[in-house]
């Protein structure tokens, strides 16, 4: 279960706002612990209403990092000016789901994230499996959000 956000409740997103935001945003930044320190990469993701799903190339530094140490920090953010800044940070760990690499073997746990991902990035209901990627389920331990656009409204 994810810890409740303590600071910044006034500017935190409501559960509905957070859900809508993660459903519509397209890029997250994934922070891992590499052999020589932090490693951050942009990545596409799927949000199923309660869980973030990442699909990663299995022959990547990110995948190597997460197989050695599954801890992860993820940020999805937007805005340009200070009073426009908004986003979500998820801290937790990842779990591999499905075959590695993913070739399309039936897996009920992946049906929903694959449909969400395919619709979001290809406009199709069909996920393309290239034999290079695999799925990571993010198990959130703490979720924080902020929406500075709310500052002027209070």
C-alpha positions as CSV (number, residue, x, y, z in Angstrom):
1,X,0.0,0.0,0.0
2,X,1.3,3.4,-0.9
3,X,2.0,5.9,1.9
4,X,-0.2,9.0,2.1
5,X,1.4,12.3,1.0
6,X,2.0,14.4,4.1
7,X,3.4,17.7,2.8
8,X,1.8,19.9,0.2
9,X,-1.8,18.5,0.7
10,X,-3.1,21.8,-0.5
11,X,-1.5,21.4,-3.9
12,X,-1.8,17.6,-4.1
13,X,-3.9,16.1,-6.9
14,X,-7.2,14.5,-5.9
15,X,-7.3,10.7,-6.7
16,X,-9.5,11.5,-9.7
17,X,-7.1,14.2,-10.9
18,X,-4.1,11.8,-10.5
19,X,-5.9,9.1,-12.3
20,X,-6.8,11.3,-15.3
21,X,-3.3,12.8,-15.4
22,X,-1.6,9.4,-15.5
23,X,-4.1,8.0,-18.1
24,X,-3.3,10.9,-20.5
25,X,0.4,11.6,-20.0
26,X,2.7,9.8,-22.4
27,X,6.2,9.9,-20.9
28,X,7.6,9.2,-17.5
29,X,11.2,9.4,-16.2
30,X,12.4,6.3,-14.6
31,X,15.2,6.5,-12.0
32,X,17.2,3.4,-11.2
33,X,20.3,2.6,-9.1
34,X,23.1,1.8,-11.6
35,X,26.5,0.3,-10.8
36,X,28.0,3.8,-10.8
37,X,25.1,5.8,-9.3
38,X,21.7,7.1,-10.3
39,X,20.4,6.4,-13.9
40,X,17.3,8.2,-15.3
41,X,15.7,7.5,-18.6
42,X,12.4,8.5,-20.3
43,X,9.9,5.8,-21.0
44,X,6.4,5.1,-22.2
45,X,4.0,3.6,-19.6
46,X,0.6,2.3,-19.0
47,X,-1.6,3.3,-16.0
48,X,-4.5,1.0,-15.2
49,X,-6.1,3.2,-12.6
50,X,-4.1,1.8,-9.7
51,X,-0.8,0.5,-11.1
52,X,1.9,1.8,-13.4
53,X,3.3,-0.6,-15.9
54,X,6.6,-0.2,-17.8
55,X,7.7,-2.1,-20.8
56,X,11.5,-2.0,-21.1
57,X,14.1,-3.3,-23.6
58,X,15.7,-6.2,-21.7
59,X,19.1,-5.5,-23.2
60,X,19.2,-2.0,-21.6
61,X,21.0,-0.4,-18.7
62,X,17.6,0.3,-17.1
63,X,16.7,-3.4,-17.2
64,X,20.1,-4.5,-15.9
65,X,19.8,-2.0,-13.0
66,X,16.3,-3.2,-12.1
67,X,17.2,-6.8,-12.1
68,X,20.1,-6.1,-9.7
69,X,18.1,-3.7,-7.5
70,X,14.3,-3.4,-8.2
71,X,13.9,-0.1,-6.4
72,X,12.6,2.6,-8.7
73,X,11.5,6.3,-8.6
74,X,9.3,7.5,-11.4
75,X,8.3,11.1,-12.2
76,X,5.6,12.3,-14.7
77,X,5.5,16.1,-14.8
78,X,4.5,19.0,-16.9
79,X,4.3,22.8,-17.0
80,X,6.7,25.6,-17.9
81,X,6.1,28.5,-15.6
82,X,6.2,28.0,-11.8
83,X,2.4,28.3,-11.3
84,X,1.9,25.7,-14.1
85,X,4.1,22.9,-12.6
86,X,2.2,19.7,-11.9
87,X,3.2,16.0,-11.6
88,X,3.3,12.7,-9.9
89,X,6.3,10.9,-8.2
90,X,6.0,7.2,-7.5
91,X,8.6,5.4,-5.4
92,X,8.6,1.6,-5.0
93,X,10.0,-1.4,-6.7
94,X,9.3,-3.4,-9.9
95,X,8.2,-7.0,-10.5
96,X,8.7,-8.8,-13.8
97,X,5.4,-10.0,-15.3
98,X,5.3,-12.4,-18.2
99,X,8.1,-13.9,-20.3
100,X,11.4,-12.2,-20.8
101,X,11.5,-11.0,-23.5
102,X,7.8,-10.8,-24.2
103,X,6.8,-12.7,-27.3
104,X,3.0,-12.7,-26.8
105,X,2.3,-15.8,-24.7
106,X,-1.2,-15.5,-23.2
107,X,-1.0,-13.9,-19.8
108,X,-4.2,-12.6,-18.2
109,X,-2.3,-10.2,-15.9
110,X,-0.9,-8.4,-19.0
111,X,-4.2,-8.2,-21.0
112,X,-5.2,-4.8,-19.5
113,X,-1.8,-3.0,-19.5
114,X,-1.1,-4.2,-23.0
115,X,-4.5,-2.9,-24.3
116,X,-4.0,0.4,-22.5
117,X,-0.5,0.7,-23.9
118,X,-1.5,-0.2,-27.5
119,X,-4.4,2.3,-27.5
120,X,-2.3,5.0,-26.0
121,X,0.7,4.8,-28.3
122,X,-0.6,3.1,-31.5
123,X,-4.3,3.8,-31.5
124,X,-4.9,0.0,-31.8
125,X,-6.1,-2.7,-29.4
126,X,-3.3,-5.0,-30.4
127,X,0.1,-4.9,-28.7
128,X,3.1,-5.5,-30.9
129,X,5.6,-7.9,-29.4
130,X,9.1,-7.4,-30.8
131,X,10.9,-10.0,-28.7
132,X,13.1,-7.2,-27.2
133,X,10.9,-5.8,-24.4
134,X,9.4,-7.2,-21.2
135,X,6.9,-5.9,-18.7
136,X,7.6,-4.5,-15.3
137,X,4.8,-3.9,-12.7
138,X,5.5,-1.0,-10.4
139,X,4.6,-1.7,-6.8
140,X,4.2,1.8,-5.3
141,X,5.4,2.3,-1.8
142,X,4.9,6.1,-1.8
143,X,3.0,8.3,-4.3
144,X,3.2,12.1,-4.2
145,X,1.6,14.7,-6.5
146,X,1.6,18.4,-6.9
147,X,-0.3,20.9,-9.0
148,X,0.9,24.4,-8.5
149,X,-2.0,25.6,-10.7
150,X,-4.1,25.2,-7.5
151,X,-2.1,27.9,-5.6
152,X,-3.9,30.8,-7.2
153,X,-7.3,29.2,-6.6
154,X,-7.1,29.0,-2.8
